[in-house]
């Protein structure tokens, strides 16, 4: 689910191939989502990497917006997680019970296909894995109370747009932002692993999407780390120096 959320947040639609339980397959396009809120609650997405001993907890999705050529665009759907590791994720209709032409739409998700720019070589799952690698470093600067507030967002973004985002972010240290942007050569697209305290950005792990994932050094696609508060810079520099290949 986190991979799907990553691509949708990045403006990359998902073609979902579903088994409609009637012996047929059908393709729909997911183009957006709504985060859980007070009106529509959604449990956090929990991504556990047992081998690394880590867990990422992004905010959950309460609904997907799906284009189905039988019912039109913006059909509201939900993802129902599998009951266990051997189960299937199911796409279910969310809407009025009476007179709904799309009632019963959806089904078991068999495949998810993503149209990607050729130079975007890192996958969402690999981006998530880099986030797991960086999780112990991020947690080391936080108190026990802050760790309970920690969540993460992963997404791809045009390098120039990311630069504009930092410049217009209203940070307290514009010179540090200027120094970072002038001293860091970004590819056309970057992958961002953003650790947050609730909705406040804490640190960005900036990844080169033109690089490829590798076993060693696994963190090679990470050209930069940008803390949003200057008080964390020295701490990250010391710990990242120990992790550098």
N, C-alpha and C positions, 0 to 999 in steps of 0.2 A: 504493500500500500504506500509506503514511503517513496518508493521509486516512482510510482504513478503521480503522487503529489509533487515530487521534484520536477518531473517533466511538465506537468500542467502549470505550475508556478512559473516555469521558464518560458511559457508560451508555446510549448510543443504539445500538440494534441496526441491522444492515445486512441488507436484503433483496437477495440476490444472484440474478440471473437467469442460469442457465447453459445452455449448449448441450451436451447429453449425448453428442454425436457419433453419435446414432442417429436424427437428424432431428427431435428434439423439444427443447422448452425446458422448464425446470423452475425453480421458485423455492425457495430455501432461505433460512434466517435465521441469520446469524452473530451470536452473542451474547457471545462472549468469546474470549480468546486466552491463550497461554502464551509468555512471553519466552524467548529462547534462554538456556540455562544449561549447566552442565557435563554434564548428562545428555543434553540435546538441544540441540546447537549450532545457532545460526542466525546468518547473516551480518548485519551492520548494514544497515539500510535507508539507501540513499544517494539523496538528493534533490538533483539538480544543476539550478541555474538559470543557464543559459549567459549570458543577457543581463546578469544581475546579477553574474556571476562568482563565485558562492558555492555552497556545498554544505553541507547539513545531514545529520548522521549519527545518527539515532535507533537505539536498540537493536532488533534484529531479532525477528521472531515465528517461533517454531518450530512452532506449530500454532494452528489456529482451532477453536473449538467451535461446531458448526453444528446447527441443528434442521432435519431433513429429514422431512417427514410420511410418507415411505415407510419410514424406519428409526428414527424417534424423535429425542429431544433428545440433545445432547452427543456428536454424531458427530465424531470427531477428524479434522480435515482439514488439509492444507497448501496454501499458495499457492506455485505454481511460477511465478516471474517469466518474462516473455517473453524469448526469446533475443536479440532486438534491438528497436529502436523500432517496428517494424512488426508484431511478434508479439503474441500474446494471453496474458494471465495465465490460468493453469489452476488449478482447485480439485481437489486429489487426496485420496483417502482415505488415512489413516494408521491402521494397525491390523493385526490378525493376518491372515496370508495364508490360513489354513485355517478353513473354517466361518464366515467373516465375512459376515453377510447384507448388509452395506453395501459389500462389496468391489466396486470399479468405480464407486462413487458419485462425483459431481462432474462436471467438464467445463469447457469454455471459458467464462470469465466474460464475459457480454455487457453487463450493466448492474449497477450498484449503487445502490439506493434507500435513503434515510435519512429516517425520520419525524422532523421537526424541530419544535420549539416555534416558533410564529409570530414571536416577538420575537427569535429567534436568526437574525439576518440575515447575519452573517459566515459564510462557508463554511470548512471545514477547509483548503482550498487557499489561501484568502486569509489565514488565520491563519499558515500555513506561509510565505507570501510576506512577511508582517510579520517573521517570524523571520529570513528572509534579509536584510531591511533592517537588522536589529539585529546581525547576525553580526559585521560589522567592528568595531563598538563593543565587543562582548564580547571578541573576540579580542585587542583592543588592550591589555587589562589582564593578559593571560596570558603566561607564558613559553612557549618552544618546546615544552618537555616537557608543560606543561599543555594546550596546544592539541591535542596528540595524544590527550588524555583527554576532550576536550570532546564532549558529545552533547546532544541536545535532546529534550524531550517536549512535545507540543502536545495540549491538551484543553480542553473546556468544563466549567464548574462553576458551580453556584448561587453568587451573590455572597456570601450569608450563610455558606455552607459554606466558601468560600474564606477568609473572615475568621476563622472558627473554626479553620481549619487553621493559619493564621499564629499565632493566639493560643496554640494548644496545641503549637506546634512546638518549644518549648524553646530559643528563640534567646537569645543572650547579652545582647541589648539590648531588653528588653521595652518600654522607654519609646519607642524608635524605632518598634516595631510599633504601639504605642498611638497615636503621633502620625500614623503612616501611615493607620491605619484611621479615626481620627477626622477626618482632613483630606481623605479621598478618598471621594467619593460613587460607589458601585458600582451598576451596573444589576442586574437580577434574575439575569442570567447573564453571566459573563465568560469570555473566551477567554484561556488562559494559554499562553505560549511559555516554557517553563522550560529554561534552559541549565544543564547539570550537568557536574561533573568526576567521571567515573565515575557513582556514584549519589548524590553530594553536591550539593545544590542550590546554584547560584551566583547566579542572578538570574532573577526572573520579569518577563516583559513582559506587562502586564495590558491586555487589549483589551476594548472596549465592544462587545458583540455586537449591541446595538440600532442601532449605526451601520452604515453601508454602506461597502464598499470604494470607493476613488476614486483617480484618477490623481494629483490634487494637491489638498491635501497628502495623500500616500499614508498617512502615519502618523497621520492624524486620529483613527482609532479607538483610539489608545493613550493612555488617560488617566493611566497611572502605570507606573513601572518600580520594582521592589523588589529591591535587592541584599540577599542574605542575610548578608553581612558588612559591618559599618559602615565598614571601611577602603576599600571601593570606592565609597562614596556620593559623595564629592567628584569622583572621576574621571567617574562617570556623569553627574553634574549638569553638568559642563563640556562634555562631548561632546554630551549631549542638547540643551543650550542652542543649540549650533551647528546641530543638525538640526531644531529647532523651526520651524514655519511662521511 
